[in-house]
Amino acid sequence: MTVLGKDFSARGRREIRDGSFQFIATLLFGLSLALFVILMGLLMKDLLRKFLSSHESYALPLPSSSPSLAINLSLTVNSKEVWHLMSEEELMRRASMLPLVLSHPHRQTLKVAFMFLARGRLPLEPIWEKFFKGHERFFSIYLHSSPEFTDDHPESSVFHKRRIPSKPVEWGRASMVDAERRLLANALLDCSNERFVLLSETCIPVFNFTTIYNHLINSNHNFLSSFDDPRRIGRGRYNK
């Protein structure tokens, strides 16, 4: 009995010693792992901070044939004038690249881009002037008119210097689609534009600006207005 008791006692001490060693080893491994994760987090934070500070201004490259057209992205935000000298190809290329920029240091207020497709001066311009008044921070305007129309709006107008480089458009032809693409591409150059509205020269707003802005900004849907007009100006414009 004495020998057996001593054997059990020695075995117990050995198990306690082994268990303590395992516990200390596990604790040290856990502390080492936690320290490694903390150090890696600090390192990644420092690298990210350096990356962001070195990329405060995004300049998207254009083809080498047009180095003078390398417009800094920050200059396209809240610009008072939308006229430029880019070719169609360069415009579409730049507009398609801008969504790759996930964030922009100058972006503060989400805006709605109102894109007008007109032949000349908007016949319902006074209504739109009243609609936009007092909400300058929340919208952008882009006007595609006939190249023959060269009159500009007065400086007090919201349409002042908002005409984009345009080409001739024929009603019901593919040139209308090209004009719409041209309007959208120019609107995409401003990273603050979050919603895009295509309008003709005969469109008018039926709600105030705040109502339309809140509805569009808070919606994830596209809105398309279409109807069948059996008259000559509707079905009659097509020969098939």
C-alpha positions in Angstrom: 0.0 0.0 0.0 2.9 2.4 0.8 4.6 1.8 -2.5 1.3 2.1 -4.4 0.5 5.4 -2.6 3.9 6.8 -3.5 3.5 5.8 -7.1 0.1 7.6 -7.3 1.6 10.6 -5.6 4.5 10.9 -8.0 2.3 10.4 -11.0 -0.1 13.1 -9.8 2.8 15.6 -9.3 4.0 14.7 -12.8 0.6 15.3 -14.4 0.2 18.6 -12.6 3.7 19.6 -13.7 2.9 18.6 -17.3 -0.5 20.4 -17.2 1.1 23.6 -15.9 3.7 23.4 -18.7 1.0 23.0 -21.3 -1.0 25.9 -19.9 2.0 28.2 -19.8 3.0 27.2 -23.4 -0.6 27.8 -24.6 -0.7 31.2 -22.8 2.6 32.2 -24.3 1.5 31.1 -27.8 -1.7 33.1 -27.5 0.1 36.2 -26.3 2.6 35.9 -29.1 -0.2 35.6 -31.7 -2.1 38.5 -30.3 1.1 40.7 -30.4 1.7 39.6 -34.0 -1.8 40.6 -35.0 -1.5 44.0 -33.3 1.8 44.7 -35.0 0.4 43.7 -38.4 -2.6 45.9 -37.8 -0.4 48.9 -37.0 1.8 48.2 -40.0 -1.2 48.0 -42.4 -2.7 51.2 -40.9 0.5 53.0 -41.5 0.8 51.7 -45.0 -2.8 52.6 -45.8 -2.3 56.1 -44.4 0.8 56.7 -46.5 -1.0 55.3 -49.6 -4.0 57.6 -49.1 -1.8 60.7 -48.4 0.1 60.0 -51.6 -3.1 59.7 -53.7 -5.0 62.8 -52.6 -5.2 63.8 -56.3 -6.2 61.4 -58.9 -5.0 62.1 -62.4 -6.2 59.5 -64.9 -3.8 59.1 -67.9 -5.0 59.9 -71.4 -3.4 58.6 -74.6 0.1 59.8 -75.2 -1.1 61.6 -78.3 -2.9 64.2 -76.2 -0.7 64.9 -73.1 -2.1 68.4 -72.8 -5.6 67.0 -72.1 -4.5 65.2 -68.9 -7.1 67.0 -66.7 -6.7 66.4 -62.9 -9.8 64.7 -61.5 -10.2 67.3 -58.7 -10.7 70.0 -61.4 -13.9 68.2 -62.7 -15.7 68.4 -59.3 -18.0 71.4 -58.8 -16.6 73.0 -62.0 -18.5 76.0 -63.2 -17.8 75.3 -66.8 -18.1 71.9 -68.6 -16.7 72.8 -72.0 -13.6 70.8 -72.9 -11.4 69.9 -75.9 -11.5 66.1 -75.5 -12.4 64.0 -78.4 -15.3 61.5 -78.2 -13.0 58.6 -77.7 -11.1 60.4 -74.9 -14.3 61.5 -73.2 -15.8 58.0 -73.2 -12.5 56.5 -72.0 -12.2 58.9 -69.1 -15.9 58.5 -68.1 -15.6 54.7 -68.1 -12.5 54.9 -65.9 -13.9 57.2 -63.2 -16.1 54.7 -61.5 -12.9 52.8 -60.6 -12.2 55.6 -58.1 -14.0 54.4 -55.1 -13.8 57.6 -53.1 -12.7 61.1 -53.7 -11.3 63.6 -51.1 -13.4 66.5 -52.5 -16.7 64.6 -52.5 -19.0 66.1 -49.9 -22.6 66.4 -51.2 -24.4 63.9 -53.4 -25.8 65.7 -56.5 -28.3 64.9 -59.2 -27.2 65.5 -62.8 -29.9 67.1 -65.0 -29.0 66.4 -68.6 -30.9 68.5 -71.2 -31.1 67.5 -74.9 -32.3 70.5 -76.8 -32.0 72.2 -80.2 -31.2 75.6 -78.8 -32.3 77.7 -75.9 -34.8 75.9 -73.6 -38.3 77.3 -74.2 -39.3 76.5 -70.6 -36.1 77.9 -69.1 -37.8 80.3 -66.7 -39.6 77.4 -65.0 -36.3 75.5 -64.6 -34.6 78.6 -63.2 -37.2 78.9 -60.5 -37.0 75.1 -59.9 -33.2 75.1 -59.3 -33.0 78.4 -57.4 -31.5 78.0 -53.9 -30.3 74.5 -54.4 -27.0 75.1 -56.2 -25.0 72.6 -54.0 -27.3 69.7 -54.9 -27.4 69.6 -58.7 -25.3 69.7 -61.9 -26.6 70.8 -65.3 -25.4 69.6 -68.7 -26.9 71.0 -71.9 -26.5 69.4 -75.3 -27.7 71.7 -78.1 -27.2 72.1 -81.8 -23.6 73.1 -82.7 -25.1 76.0 -84.6 -26.5 77.4 -81.4 -23.7 79.6 -79.9 -25.6 81.9 -77.7 -24.7 81.7 -74.0 -26.8 82.3 -71.0 -26.2 85.3 -68.7 -24.0 84.7 -65.7 -27.0 84.9 -63.3 -28.5 81.8 -65.0 -28.0 78.2 -63.8 -27.4 77.3 -67.4 -24.4 79.7 -67.8 -21.5 77.8 -69.3 -23.2 74.4 -68.9 -23.2 73.6 -72.6 -21.1 70.5 -73.5 -19.3 69.9 -76.9 -22.1 68.8 -79.1 -22.8 67.3 -82.6 -25.8 67.4 -84.9 -28.8 65.3 -83.8 -31.7 64.0 -85.9 -34.9 63.1 -84.2 -35.5 59.3 -84.2 -32.0 58.6 -85.4 -29.0 56.9 -83.8 -27.5 60.4 -83.4 -29.9 60.9 -80.5 -28.4 57.9 -78.7 -24.9 59.3 -79.3 -26.0 62.7 -77.8 -27.4 60.9 -74.7 -24.2 59.0 -74.3 -22.3 62.3 -74.6 -24.4 63.9 -71.9 -24.0 60.9 -69.5 -20.2 60.7 -70.1 -19.8 64.4 -69.3 -21.9 64.0 -66.2 -19.8 61.1 -65.0 -16.7 63.3 -65.0 -18.0 64.8 -61.8 -17.7 62.3 -59.0 -20.3 64.1 -56.9 -23.1 63.2 -59.4 -25.0 60.3 -57.9 -28.2 60.3 -59.9 -28.7 61.1 -63.6 -31.9 62.5 -65.2 -32.2 62.8 -69.0 -34.6 65.6 -70.1 -35.8 67.0 -73.4 -36.4 70.7 -74.0 -40.2 70.3 -73.4 -39.9 68.6 -70.0 -41.0 70.5 -66.9 -40.8 69.6 -63.2 -44.2 68.8 -61.5 -42.7 68.8 -58.0 -40.3 71.1 -56.2 -36.6 70.4 -56.1 -36.4 69.0 -52.6 -39.1 66.4 -53.3 -37.5 65.2 -56.5 -34.0 65.2 -55.0 -34.9 63.2 -52.0 -36.9 60.7 -54.0 -34.1 60.1 -56.5 -31.2 60.0 -53.9 -33.1 57.6 -51.6 -34.2 55.3 -54.4 -32.3 52.3 -55.9 -34.5 52.1 -59.0 -34.4 53.4 -62.5 -37.3 55.4 -63.8 -38.3 55.2 -67.5 -41.3 57.1 -69.0 -42.8 55.5 -72.2 -46.2 55.6 -73.9 -47.7 54.7 -77.2 -48.8 57.8 -79.2 -50.9 56.7 -82.3 -50.7 60.2 -83.8 -48.4 61.3 -86.6 -45.8 62.7 -84.1 -45.8 59.3 -82.4 -46.2 56.2 -84.5 -46.2 58.3 -87.7 -42.5 59.2 -87.4 -41.5 55.6 -88.2 -42.0 53.9 -91.5 -42.0 50.3 -90.1 
